[in-house]
């Protein structure tokens, strides 16, 4: 962890519960804004044809039988064991502060 992050973490630990909640709300809002920008960039790239190669690859995978219907995958829990859900920002923060 960088010295800057260490310093920030130390400061965050010194905040009151109310201040910490306010900080996480602000961080979450910033992250939501970043996500909105990311989604807009994806839309621009898609409209510009920059993602066409991914669509072509997907179509090839479907034709080759390398893709399962989503409901089939969902109904086979053992097929999902290799997947892990990323922690939310607030959950990561809670773990850091313990």
C-alpha positions as a Markdown table, in Angstrom:
| # | Residue | x | y | z |
|---|---|---|---|---|
| 1 | Unk | 0.0 | 0.0 | 0.0 |
| 2 | Unk | 1.4 | 3.4 | -0.9 |
| 3 | Unk | 2.3 | 6.0 | 1.8 |
| 4 | Unk | -0.6 | 8.2 | 0.5 |
| 5 | Unk | -3.1 | 5.4 | 0.9 |
| 6 | Unk | -1.7 | 4.6 | 4.4 |
| 7 | Unk | -2.1 | 8.2 | 5.4 |
| 8 | Unk | -5.7 | 8.4 | 4.1 |
| 9 | Unk | -6.6 | 5.2 | 5.8 |
| 10 | Unk | -5.2 | 6.6 | 9.1 |
| 11 | Unk | -7.3 | 9.7 | 8.7 |
| 12 | Unk | -10.4 | 7.7 | 7.8 |
| 13 | Unk | -10.0 | 5.6 | 11.0 |
| 14 | Unk | -10.0 | 8.8 | 13.0 |
| 15 | Unk | -13.4 | 9.9 | 11.6 |
| 16 | Unk | -16.6 | 9.6 | 13.6 |
| 17 | Unk | -19.2 | 7.1 | 12.4 |
| 18 | Unk | -21.3 | 10.0 | 11.0 |
| 19 | Unk | -18.3 | 11.4 | 9.1 |
| 20 | Unk | -17.3 | 8.0 | 7.9 |
| 21 | Unk | -20.8 | 7.4 | 6.5 |
| 22 | Unk | -20.7 | 10.8 | 4.8 |
| 23 | Unk | -17.4 | 10.0 | 3.3 |
| 24 | Unk | -18.6 | 6.6 | 2.0 |
| 25 | Unk | -21.7 | 8.2 | 0.5 |
| 26 | Unk | -19.5 | 10.8 | -1.3 |
| 27 | Unk | -17.1 | 8.1 | -2.5 |
| 28 | Unk | -20.1 | 6.0 | -3.7 |
| 29 | Unk | -21.5 | 9.0 | -5.6 |
| 30 | Unk | -18.1 | 9.6 | -7.2 |
| 31 | Unk | -17.9 | 5.9 | -8.2 |
| 32 | Unk | -21.4 | 6.0 | -9.6 |
| 33 | Unk | -20.4 | 9.0 | -11.7 |
| 34 | Unk | -17.3 | 7.1 | -13.0 |
| 35 | Unk | -19.5 | 4.2 | -13.9 |
| 36 | Unk | -21.8 | 6.5 | -15.8 |
| 37 | Unk | -18.8 | 7.9 | -17.7 |
| 38 | Unk | -17.6 | 4.3 | -18.4 |
| 39 | Unk | -21.1 | 3.3 | -19.7 |
| 40 | Unk | -21.1 | 6.4 | -22.0 |
| 41 | Unk | -17.7 | 5.5 | -23.3 |
| 42 | Unk | -18.8 | 1.9 | -24.0 |
| 43 | Unk | -21.9 | 3.3 | -25.9 |
| 44 | Unk | -19.6 | 5.7 | -27.9 |
| 45 | Unk | -17.2 | 2.8 | -28.7 |
| 46 | Unk | -20.1 | 0.6 | -29.7 |
| 47 | Unk | -21.7 | 3.2 | -32.0 |
| 48 | Unk | -18.3 | 3.7 | -33.6 |
| 49 | Unk | -17.9 | 0.0 | -34.3 |
| 50 | Unk | -15.0 | -0.5 | -31.9 |
| 51 | Unk | -16.7 | -3.4 | -30.3 |
| 52 | Unk | -17.8 | -5.2 | -33.5 |
| 53 | Unk | -15.0 | -7.7 | -33.1 |
| 54 | Unk | -16.4 | -8.8 | -29.8 |
| 55 | Unk | -19.8 | -9.3 | -31.2 |
| 56 | Unk | -18.3 | -11.4 | -34.1 |
| 57 | Unk | -16.3 | -13.5 | -31.5 |
| 58 | Unk | -19.5 | -14.1 | -29.5 |
| 59 | Unk | -21.4 | -15.1 | -32.7 |
| 60 | Unk | -18.6 | -17.6 | -33.5 |
| 61 | Unk | -18.7 | -19.0 | -30.0 |
| 62 | Unk | -22.5 | -19.5 | -30.2 |
| 63 | Unk | -22.1 | -21.2 | -33.6 |
| 64 | Unk | -19.4 | -23.5 | -32.2 |
| 65 | Unk | -21.5 | -24.4 | -29.2 |
| 66 | Unk | -19.2 | -22.8 | -26.6 |
| 67 | Unk | -22.1 | -20.8 | -25.1 |
| 68 | Unk | -24.8 | -22.0 | -22.7 |
| 69 | Unk | -28.1 | -20.3 | -22.2 |
| 70 | Unk | -28.0 | -18.2 | -19.0 |
| 71 | Unk | -30.9 | -20.1 | -17.4 |
| 72 | Unk | -29.0 | -23.3 | -17.8 |
| 73 | Unk | -26.0 | -21.9 | -16.1 |
| 74 | Unk | -28.0 | -20.4 | -13.3 |
| 75 | Unk | -29.7 | -23.7 | -12.6 |
| 76 | Unk | -26.3 | -25.4 | -12.3 |
| 77 | Unk | -24.7 | -23.9 | -9.2 |
| 78 | Unk | -21.6 | -26.1 | -9.5 |
| 79 | Unk | -20.8 | -24.3 | -12.8 |
| 80 | Unk | -20.6 | -21.0 | -10.9 |
| 81 | Unk | -18.1 | -22.1 | -8.2 |
| 82 | Unk | -15.2 | -20.5 | -10.1 |
| 83 | Unk | -16.9 | -17.1 | -10.0 |
| 84 | Unk | -16.5 | -14.7 | -7.1 |
| 85 | Unk | -18.4 | -11.5 | -6.7 |
| 86 | Unk | -16.3 | -8.4 | -6.2 |
| 87 | Unk | -16.7 | -6.6 | -2.9 |
| 88 | Unk | -18.6 | -3.4 | -3.0 |
| 89 | Unk | -16.7 | -0.2 | -2.2 |
| 90 | Unk | -18.5 | 0.1 | 1.2 |
| 91 | Unk | -17.7 | -3.6 | 2.0 |
| 92 | Unk | -14.1 | -3.1 | 1.1 |
| 93 | Unk | -13.9 | -0.1 | 3.2 |
| 94 | Unk | -15.5 | -1.9 | 6.2 |
| 95 | Unk | -12.9 | -4.6 | 5.9 |
| 96 | Unk | -10.0 | -2.1 | 5.7 |
| 97 | Unk | -11.2 | -0.3 | 8.8 |
| 98 | Unk | -11.4 | -3.5 | 11.0 |
